Amino acid sequence: MEKRKSGILLHITSLPGKYGIGTLGEEAYRFTDFLHETKQSYWQILPLGHTGFGNSPYSSFSAFAGNPLMIDLHALPVKCLKQKEHPISNIDFDYLKETKISLLKKLAADFLHSAGDKSEFEQFKKENQYWLFDYAFFISLKALHDEKPYWFFEDGIKFKNPDTLKKYKDLLKQEIEVYEVIQYFFFEQWYRLKKYANEKGIKIIGDIPLYVAPDSADVWMHSENFMLNENLAPVKVAGVPPDYFSPTGQLWGNPVYDWLQQKNNNYLWWRERINMNFRMFDIVRIDHFRGLSEFWAVPFGNETAENGEWLSGPETDFFELIFKNNPNIIAEDLGFVTKDVEALRDKYNLPGMNILQFAFNSDAENPFLPHNHKINSVVYTGTHDNDTSMGMFQHYSEHERQFSEKYFKFEDENFTHELIKLAWSSVANTAITPLQDLLQLDSRYRMNTPGTLENNWLWRFKSEDITETHKSFLRNISEIYGRAN
């Protein structure tokens, strides 16, 4: 990531379309064309996993599987005749899970029963044997148990008794294969889209959540990798301690890793996960990078994150294995960052993140101010966890407004475009802005509010929202500041 480049942050689900959610279909190709037309180099997305409760891309049923809701039903090897149009602005996940998943299962069954060539599907199963069957079995078992978490399954399943598992593998054989086909559909479409983007000169920046969901195929099938007790309940869970933003900290609830056990297994699960992500993406952002240096572990059952402790992350051999031969990694080094975290990031020459929204509320020493940026870093106007830049500006204090005006001039209505120009003018090699900021959208269009469950991950734009004015602005500043692809 040496040459000056730029791009847009937009999740797949936020793409427009007639069927209720953004997919890997026609609109994804159209957005790629927009990036190419405006001379961008990167399309950054959020995790693509099969989401569970809360619909967060950072909480999936598998660290490997793709989200079936993103599949374009009209680009499948079997015909889809019954998909109803659902042209809503925000995503209705409950409706889609009820309608689209059942339709996908029917289409997958049609594929299995068709006379067509299945060699590519068989090859897909072979290439993904580490995770695919386990995931499909897990999802089939959840369906059989009214979508309850795996710890409510009968003990024989929960504790992976071989005889019990064999019984259910036989019972659910067809269901399991249907879910394997759905993953084949997803990845065939994903790799086709990625190839198209790469041919247009666009690289995809993917995103790895550091932790996995408690109710996931990974925790159930690879329980030895996590700090769990003999009843498979977490001993300690992830979070961050109390700080300026939260007096009780943030309690995420994900089981934390047993790094000693992972080391004994030569980090197999992590190696498979990293390899999968580098097949899927050109560059990978590691969310909560600090947790690899040391992590906040809270005793399971606590209602806040106050009573946790800092525990050490993996040993040096892990980083040599994961980082040494993978230079295209971005370290999400936000929050309270220690010298150890900075040393780990810099040892492997990983770019960190600068967020301009955090820059104008203190003094000239603020590391997010443009004059403090490093060349080997990524500057963002904001992220998926922030308010939109226009929303933030509308809630500015007088001090923040005056402090901002010392660094760049703006009229109220063009604040976000001036902020994007400031990002593009930074010495940082890479500059990224969420699409909401390019479109100058306010707080109603933010993607996520951390610590809340309602009204997150729902936003979608309409095709007509991106105007010729937006295109020319983005293209021009990319040319002026030496970022044009």
C-alpha positions in Angstrom: 0.0 0.0 0.0 2.7 2.5 -1.0 1.2 4.6 -3.8 -1.3 7.3 -2.8 -4.8 5.8 -3.3 -8.4 6.3 -2.2 -11.7 4.6 -2.0 -15.2 4.3 -0.6 -16.5 2.3 2.4 -19.9 0.7 1.6 -21.2 -2.6 2.8 -22.8 -5.0 0.2 -26.2 -4.9 2.0 -26.3 -1.1 1.5 -26.4 -1.4 -2.3 -29.7 -0.5 -4.0 -32.1 -2.9 -5.7 -35.7 -4.1 -5.9 -35.5 -7.0 -3.5 -35.0 -5.6 0.0 -31.3 -5.8 0.4 -28.1 -5.2 -1.5 -26.7 -8.3 -3.2 -23.8 -9.5 -5.3 -25.8 -8.8 -8.4 -26.1 -6.1 -11.0 -26.0 -3.1 -8.6 -22.6 -4.4 -7.2 -21.2 -4.3 -10.7 -22.7 -0.8 -11.2 -21.1 0.4 -8.0 -17.7 -1.0 -9.2 -18.1 0.9 -12.4 -18.8 4.1 -10.4 -15.5 3.5 -8.5 -13.7 3.0 -11.7 -15.2 6.0 -13.4 -14.2 8.3 -10.4 -10.7 6.9 -10.4 -10.8 5.1 -7.1 -8.6 2.2 -6.1 -10.5 0.6 -3.2 -13.9 -0.7 -2.2 -14.0 -1.3 1.5 -16.7 -3.5 2.9 -17.8 -4.9 6.2 -17.6 -8.7 7.1 -19.6 -10.9 4.7 -20.6 -13.5 7.2 -23.9 -15.2 7.8 -25.3 -12.9 10.5 -27.3 -14.0 13.5 -29.1 -12.2 16.3 -29.0 -8.4 15.8 -27.9 -8.8 12.1 -24.4 -7.4 12.9 -21.8 -8.4 10.3 -19.4 -8.6 13.3 -21.4 -11.5 14.8 -21.8 -14.4 12.5 -22.7 -18.1 12.7 -19.3 -18.9 11.1 -16.0 -17.1 10.6 -15.9 -18.6 7.1 -19.4 -18.8 5.6 -21.0 -16.1 3.4 -24.3 -14.4 4.1 -27.1 -16.1 2.0 -29.1 -12.8 2.0 -26.5 -11.3 -0.3 -27.0 -13.8 -3.0 -28.5 -12.5 -6.3 -31.3 -15.0 -7.0 -31.4 -14.0 -10.6 -27.8 -15.0 -11.3 -28.0 -18.6 -10.2 -27.4 -21.7 -12.2 -31.1 -22.6 -11.6 -34.0 -20.4 -12.5 -35.8 -18.3 -9.9 -39.3 -17.5 -10.8 -41.0 -16.4 -7.6 -38.9 -13.7 -5.9 -41.2 -10.8 -4.9 -40.1 -7.3 -5.3 -39.5 -5.5 -1.9 -38.4 -2.0 -2.9 -37.9 -0.6 0.7 -35.3 1.9 1.8 -34.2 0.2 5.0 -33.6 -3.5 5.2 -36.3 -5.7 6.8 -34.1 -8.6 8.0 -36.9 -10.6 9.6 -38.9 -10.5 6.3 -35.9 -11.5 4.3 -34.9 -14.4 6.5 -38.4 -15.8 6.3 -38.8 -15.4 2.6 -35.4 -15.4 0.9 -33.8 -18.2 2.9 -36.7 -20.6 2.1 -36.6 -19.7 -1.5 -32.8 -20.2 -1.6 -33.2 -23.7 0.0 -35.7 -24.6 -2.7 -33.3 -23.4 -5.5 -30.4 -25.2 -3.9 -32.5 -28.4 -3.8 -33.4 -27.8 -7.5 -29.7 -27.5 -8.3 -29.0 -30.8 -6.5 -31.7 -32.6 -8.4 -30.9 -31.1 -11.8 -29.1 -33.0 -14.5 -26.5 -30.3 -14.9 -22.7 -30.6 -14.3 -21.9 -30.6 -10.5 -18.1 -30.7 -10.9 -17.6 -27.1 -9.8 -19.7 -27.6 -6.7 -17.7 -30.8 -5.8 -14.5 -28.8 -6.3 -15.9 -26.1 -4.0 -16.7 -28.7 -1.3 -13.2 -30.1 -1.6 -11.5 -26.6 -1.4 -13.6 -25.6 1.7 -13.7 -28.9 3.5 -12.1 -27.4 6.7 -15.3 -25.4 7.5 -18.1 -26.1 5.0 -19.7 -29.3 6.3 -19.4 -28.2 9.9 -21.1 -24.9 9.1 -23.9 -26.6 7.1 -24.4 -29.2 9.8 -24.5 -26.5 12.5 -27.1 -24.4 10.6 -29.2 -27.5 9.9 -29.2 -28.4 13.6 -30.2 -24.8 14.5 -33.2 -25.1 12.1 -34.1 -28.4 13.7 -34.0 -26.7 17.2 -36.1 -23.6 16.3 -32.9 -21.5 15.9 -31.9 -21.9 19.5 -28.2 -21.5 20.4 -26.2 -24.7 20.4 -25.9 -24.8 24.2 -29.6 -25.6 24.3 -29.2 -28.7 22.0 -29.3 -32.1 23.6 -26.0 -33.1 25.4 -25.0 -35.6 22.7 -25.0 -32.8 20.1 -23.7 -30.1 22.4 -20.7 -32.2 23.5 -20.2 -33.7 20.0 -20.7 -37.4 21.0 -19.7 -39.3 17.8 -22.7 -41.6 17.8 -25.1 -38.8 18.3 -23.5 -36.7 15.6 -23.6 -39.6 13.1 -27.3 -40.1 13.8 -28.0 -36.4 13.0 -25.7 -36.3 10.0 -27.7 -39.1 8.5 -31.0 -37.5 9.5 -30.1 -34.1 8.1 -28.1 -35.3 5.1 -30.2 -33.5 2.5 -30.6 -30.4 4.5 -26.8 -30.2 5.1 -26.1 -30.5 1.3 -28.6 -27.8 0.6 -26.7 -25.4 2.9 -23.5 -26.4 1.2 -25.0 -25.5 -2.2 -26.2 -22.1 -0.9 -22.5 -21.4 0.1 -21.4 -22.5 -3.3 -23.9 -20.0 -4.8 -22.5 -17.2 -2.6 -18.9 -17.7 -3.3 -19.3 -18.3 -7.0 -21.0 -14.8 -7.1 -18.5 -13.2 -4.8 -15.4 -14.4 -6.7 -17.0 -13.3 -10.0 -17.6 -9.8 -8.6 -14.1 -9.6 -7.1 -12.6 -10.6 -10.5 -14.6 -7.9 -12.2 -13.5 -5.3 -9.7 -9.8 -6.3 -10.0 -10.0 -6.1 -13.8 -11.3 -2.6 -13.4 -8.3 -1.8 -11.1 -10.4 -1.9 -7.9 -9.1 -3.8 -4.9 -11.4 -5.0 -2.2 -10.7 -4.3 1.4 -12.3 -6.9 3.6 -12.8 -6.9 7.4 -12.0 -9.6 10.0 -13.8 -9.3 13.4 -11.2 -10.3 16.0 -13.7 -12.4 17.9 -16.4 -14.8 16.8 -20.1 -15.1 18.0 -20.7 -17.3 21.0 -23.4 -19.2 19.0 -21.3 -20.2 16.0 -20.0 -23.3 14.2 -16.5 -22.2 15.2 -17.1 -22.2 19.0 -19.2 -25.4 18.8 -16.9 -27.4 16.6 -13.6 -26.0 17.8 -14.4 -25.4 21.4 -10.8 -26.2 22.5 -9.7 -22.9 20.9 -11.7 -20.8 23.4 -11.8 -20.3 27.2 -14.8 -22.5 28.0 -15.6 -24.6 31.0 -16.5 -28.3 31.0 -20.1 -27.3 30.2 -19.0 -25.3 27.2 -20.0 -22.0 28.8 -17.4 -19.2 28.5 -15.1 -18.7 31.5 -14.2 -15.2 30.3 -15.7 -13.0 27.6 -14.5 -10.1 25.5 -15.0 -6.4 25.9 -13.2 -3.2 26.7 -12.7 -1.5 30.1 -14.4 1.7 31.3 -13.2 4.8 29.5 -14.2 8.3 28.5 -17.0 7.0 26.3 -18.5 4.4 28.8 -18.1 4.5 32.6 -18.9 0.7 32.8 -16.9 -0.3 29.7 -18.3 -2.4 26.8 -19.3 -6.0 27.4 -19.3 -7.7 24.0 -19.8 -11.2 25.4 -17.7 -13.1 22.8 -15.7 -16.0 24.2 -12.0 -15.1 24.3 -9.3 -17.3 22.8 -7.2 -19.9 24.6 -3.9 -18.9 23.0 -1.9 -21.7 24.6 -4.2 -24.3 23.1 -4.1 -22.5 19.7 -0.3 -22.6 19.9 -0.4 -26.3 20.6 -2.4 -26.8 17.4 0.0 -24.5 15.5 -2.8 -21.9 15.1 -4.6 -24.1 12.6 -8.0 -22.4 12.9 -6.5 -18.9 12.6 -4.3 -20.0 9.6 -7.4 -21.3 7.8 -9.3 -18.2 8.6 -6.5 -15.8 7.4 -5.9 -17.9 4.2 -9.7 -17.8 3.5 -9.8 -14.0 3.9 -6.8 -13.5 1.6 -8.6 -15.6 -1.1 -11.7 -13.4 -0.7 -10.1 -10.0 -0.4 -7.0 -8.1 -1.7 -6.4 -6.3 1.7 -7.8 -7.2 5.1 -8.5 -4.9 8.0 -8.3 -6.6 11.4 -10.9 -5.2 13.7 -9.9 -4.5 17.4 -6.2 -5.1 16.6 -5.3 -4.3 20.1 -6.8 -7.6 21.3 -3.9 -9.4 19.6 -1.4 -7.7 21.9 -3.5 -7.9 25.1 -7.2 -8.3 25.6 -9.7 -7.4 28.2 -11.3 -10.5 29.7 -14.4 -10.3 31.9 -15.6 -13.2 34.0 -18.7 -14.7 32.4 -21.9 -13.6 34.0 -20.8 -10.1 34.9 -23.3 -7.5 33.7 -20.7 -4.8 32.9 -17.1 -4.9 31.7 -15.8 -3.2 34.9 -14.3 -6.2 36.6 -12.2 -7.6 33.8 -8.4 -8.0 33.5 -5.8 -7.5 30.8 -4.4 -10.8 29.5 -1.6 -11.3 27.0 -2.4 -12.2 23.4 -0.6 -14.8 21.4 3.2 -15.3 21.3 5.6 -14.1 18.6 5.3 -17.2 16.6 1.6 -16.4 15.8 2.5 -13.0 14.4 5.4 -14.5 12.3 2.9 -17.0 10.9 0.1 -14.5 10.2 1.7 -11.2 9.4 5.2 -11.9 8.0 4.0 -13.1 4.6 0.8 -11.0 4.5 1.7 -7.4 4.1 -1.8 -6.3 2.9 -3.2 -5.9 6.4 -4.7 -2.8 8.0 -4.5 -2.7 11.8 -7.7 -1.1 13.4 -5.7 0.6 16.2 -8.4 2.9 17.5 -9.3 3.4 21.2 -6.7 3.4 23.9 -3.5 2.2 22.2 -0.5 1.2 24.2 3.2 1.3 23.2 3.1 -2.5 22.9 0.3 -2.3 20.3 2.2 0.4 18.4 5.3 -1.7 18.5 3.5 -4.8 17.2 1.9 -2.8 14.4 5.1 -1.1 13.4 7.2 -4.3 13.6 5.2 -5.7 10.7 4.9 -2.4 9.0 1.1 -2.5 9.2 -0.8 0.7 8.4 -3.0 2.0 11.2 -6.1 4.2 11.1 -6.7 8.0 11.4 -10.3 9.1 11.9 -10.9 12.8 11.0 -14.1 12.9 13.0 -11.9 12.4 16.2 -9.5 15.2 15.2 -11.1 18.5 16.1 -12.1 18.2 19.8 -8.9 18.7 21.6 -5.5 20.3 20.7 -2.7 20.2 18.1 -1.2 17.0 19.7 -4.3 15.0 18.6 -2.9 12.1 16.5 -5.9 12.2 14.2 -5.1 15.8 13.0 -3.7 15.7 9.5 -0.3 17.2 10.4 0.2 14.1 12.7 -0.6 11.4 10.2 2.0 8.9 9.1 2.5 8.0 5.4 2.0 4.3 6.1 -1.6 4.7 7.4 -5.2 5.0 6.3 -7.2 8.2 6.8 -11.0 8.0 7.1 -13.5 10.8 7.5 -15.5 8.3 9.7 -16.3 4.6 10.0 -19.4 2.4 10.1 -19.4 2.8 13.9 -19.5 6.6 13.7 -22.3 9.0 13.1 -22.1 10.4 9.5 -19.8 13.4 9.3 -22.8 15.7 8.6 -24.6 14.2 11.6 -21.5 14.8 13.7 -21.2 18.4 12.5 -24.8 19.2 13.3 -24.1 18.2 16.9 -20.8 20.2 17.1 -20.1 22.4 20.1 -18.9 25.9 19.4 -15.4 24.9 20.5 -15.3 22.0 18.0 -16.6 24.3 15.2 -14.0 27.0 15.9 -11.2 24.4 16.3 -12.2 22.8 12.9 -12.1 26.2 11.2 -8.5 26.6 12.1 -7.7 23.7 9.9 -10.1 24.0 7.0 -12.7 26.4 5.7 -16.3 25.3 5.0 -19.8 26.4 4.7 -22.3 24.4 6.8 -23.8 22.7 3.8 -20.5 21.5 2.3 -18.8 20.5 5.6 -18.5 16.8 4.6 -17.0 17.5 1.2 -14.4 19.8 2.7 -13.7 17.0 5.3 -13.2 14.5 2.5 -10.8 16.9 0.7 -8.9 17.2 4.0 -8.6 13.4 4.1 -7.5 13.2 0.5 -4.9 15.9 1.1 -3.4 13.9 4.0 0.1 12.4 3.7 -1.5 9.0 4.5 -1.1 6.6 1.6 -4.7 5.6 1.6 -7.8 7.7 2.1 -11.3 6.3 2.6 -14.7 7.9 3.1 -18.1 6.2 3.8 -20.5 6.7 0.9 -22.8 8.5 3.4 -20.2 11.3 3.6 -19.8 11.6 -0.1 -23.7 11.9 -0.3 -23.6 14.5 2.6 -26.2 12.5 4.6 -27.1 13.2 8.2 -27.5 11.1 11.3 -30.6 9.3 10.0 -28.4 7.4 7.6 -25.7 6.2 10.0 -24.9 2.5 9.8 -24.4 1.5 13.4 -24.5 2.9 16.9 -22.2 0.8 19.1 -23.8 -0.5 22.3 -27.4 -0.5 20.8 -29.4 -3.2 19.1 -32.1 -1.2 17.3 -32.0 0.4 13.9 -28.5 -0.8 13.0 -27.2 -2.2 9.7 -30.3 -1.1 7.9 -29.2 1.7 5.6 -29.3 1.5 1.8 -28.9 4.1 -0.9 -30.8 4.5 -4.1 -29.1 4.5 -7.5 -30.1 8.1 -8.2 -28.5 9.3 -4.9 -25.1 9.3 -6.7 -25.2 12.3 -9.0 -22.8 13.6 -11.7 -21.9 16.3 -9.2 -20.8 13.7 -6.7 -18.8 11.8 -9.3 -17.0 14.9 -10.6 -16.2 16.0 -7.0 -14.7 12.6 -6.2 -12.8 12.3 -9.4 -11.4 15.9 -9.2 -10.1 15.6 -5.7 -8.5 12.2 -6.5 -6.7 13.9 -9.4 -5.7 17.0 -7.4 -4.3 15.1 -4.5 -2.5 12.4 -6.5 -4.8 9.6 -5.6 -6.4 9.0 -9.1 -6.3 5.3 -10.2 
